[in-house]
Amino acid sequence: MRPRSTYGELVTGTVRETSIAAQAAALAGRASATDRRYLVGIAGPPGAGKSTLSAGLCAALNARAGRRIAEIAPMDGYHLSNARLDEMGRRAAKGEPDTFDSGGYVENLARLRGTPLGEPVAWPTFDRGLDEPTPAGVVFTGERIIVTEGNYLLVDDPALGAWHKVSALLDECWYLDAAREVLTARLLRRHLDGGRTHEAARDKVEGSDLRNAELVAATRARADLVLRAHGDRYSVLDPGLAVE
């Protein structure tokens, strides 16, 4: 685990409000101290709003700079294909730690970190309509700040795959928290919108998604910054304090 940043002193024992714009300004300052790509992780349970936060953060960074300096590298691009999951007998467990190519994800994070700015690095994305990964869905070139978001970025158990190697490749990692009832409602809607029946959606949420959320929640204390959304603003929380 990398040394803890100054976030510990900022948030321990207190709750304060912040905005994406404020966090983008602070992040831009930290990233300017290095001449390579700066990698920021956003971890958290499924349904917490990681994609929304990541998109907003990149948009704010790019608006401040007046050009594209930030882009998202989604963990979801490393979902195993449905064909591979069928071979493994794990299609119903899609989203759990072993249903991703965690080794490939770690390798490409290292490539992103080490490749000089201007040289291309391809990254897969995930098509929710097809429910499949898309190879080279985004290609990074001159972006200085990469935001990678996903459930398992702070997992440190080698038995769960290569996830324990992620933290050392990130310059900082945030955790986006959300109450269980919020996660449940969002995940049900996600699966219903994806075509599942209400019964199948409920089974997926209760039998898989919320179990994943519990695993992810156990990693929260390792984060540099813990946030919880309140409309378009965020509360900054103590990493070691569970809040419902």
PESULCOR-V994309 format. One record per residue. N is the residue number from 0. PSI is psi as a letter, one per 40 degrees, with the letter a starting at -180 (none if undefined). OMEGA is omega in whole degrees, 0 to 359 (NA if undefined). Layout:
N:PSI:OMEGA, N:PSI:OMEGA
This chain:
0:h:180, 1:i:178, 2:i:180, 3:i:179, 4:a:180, 5:e:179, 6:d:181, 7:d:180, 8:d:183, 9:d:191, 10:e:185, 11:h:175, 12:e:182, 13:i:173, 14:h:178, 15:i:180, 16:i:176, 17:i:178, 18:i:177, 19:d:181, 20:d:180, 21:d:180, 22:d:178, 23:d:180, 24:d:180, 25:d:180, 26:d:179, 27:d:178, 28:d:180, 29:d:182, 30:d:182, 31:e:182, 32:e:180, 33:i:181, 34:e:175, 35:a:176, 36:i:179, 37:h:186, 38:h:179, 39:h:176, 40:i:170, 41:h:181, 42:i:178, 43:i:183, 44:i:176, 45:h:179, 46:e:183, 47:d:183, 48:f:183, 49:d:181, 50:d:179, 51:d:178, 52:d:181, 53:d:180, 54:d:179, 55:d:180, 56:d:179, 57:d:179, 58:d:180, 59:d:178, 60:d:181, 61:d:178, 62:d:178, 63:d:184, 64:d:184, 65:e:178, 66:i:183, 67:h:177, 68:e:184, 69:i:178, 70:i:184, 71:h:172, 72:g:188, 73:h:174, 74:d:183, 75:d:176, 76:e:181, 77:e:165, 78:h:169, 79:i:180, 80:i:178, 81:d:178, 82:d:179, 83:d:178, 84:d:177, 85:d:177, 86:d:181, 87:e:186, 88:f:186, 89:e:183, 90:d:182, 91:d:181, 92:e:183, 93:h:183, 94:e:177, 95:i:190, 96:d:184, 97:e:180, 98:e:174, 99:i:171, 100:g:185, 101:d:178, 102:d:178, 103:d:178, 104:d:180, 105:d:180, 106:d:182, 107:d:172, 108:d:179, 109:d:178, 110:d:178, 111:d:182, 112:d:188, 113:e:182, 114:h:179, 115:i:176, 116:h:181, 117:d:177, 118:h:187, 119:i:172, 120:h:180, 121:i:182, 122:h:178, 123:i:174, 124:a:182, 125:h:180, 126:h:182, 127:d:178, 128:d:179, 129:e:184, 130:f:182, 131:i:174, 132:i:177, 133:h:181, 134:i:177, 135:f:179, 136:d:174, 137:i:177, 138:h:180, 139:h:177, 140:c:184, 141:e:181, 142:h:183, 143:d:183, 144:h:179, 145:h:176, 146:h:179, 147:h:186, 148:i:180, 149:i:186, 150:d:201, 151:f:186, 152:d:182, 153:e:177, 154:h:182, 155:e:181, 156:h:181, 157:d:180, 158:e:182, 159:e:180, 160:a:184, 161:e:182, 162:d:183, 163:e:179, 164:e:186, 165:d:189, 166:d:182, 167:e:181, 168:e:181, 169:i:175, 170:d:174, 171:i:179, 172:h:178, 173:i:176, 174:h:178, 175:h:184, 176:i:174, 177:i:179, 178:i:183, 179:d:182, 180:d:176, 181:d:178, 182:d:182, 183:d:182, 184:d:181, 185:d:182, 186:d:175, 187:d:180, 188:d:180, 189:d:183, 190:d:176, 191:d:178, 192:d:178, 193:e:174, 194:e:178, 195:i:170, 196:i:181, 197:d:180, 198:d:180, 199:d:178, 200:d:179, 201:d:179, 202:d:180, 203:d:181, 204:d:185, 205:d:185, 206:e:184, 207:d:188, 208:d:183, 209:d:173, 210:d:175, 211:d:181, 212:d:179, 213:d:176, 214:d:181, 215:d:181, 216:d:180, 217:e:181, 218:e:187, 219:d:184, 220:e:179, 221:e:184, 222:i:174, 223:d:183, 224:h:178, 225:h:182, 226:i:169, 227:h:185, 228:i:172, 229:g:186, 230:b:180, 231:e:176, 232:i:184, 233:i:168, 234:h:173, 235:h:188, 236:i:173, 237:h:181, 238:d:184, 239:e:186, 240:h:178, 241:h:181, 242:h:177, 243:none:NA
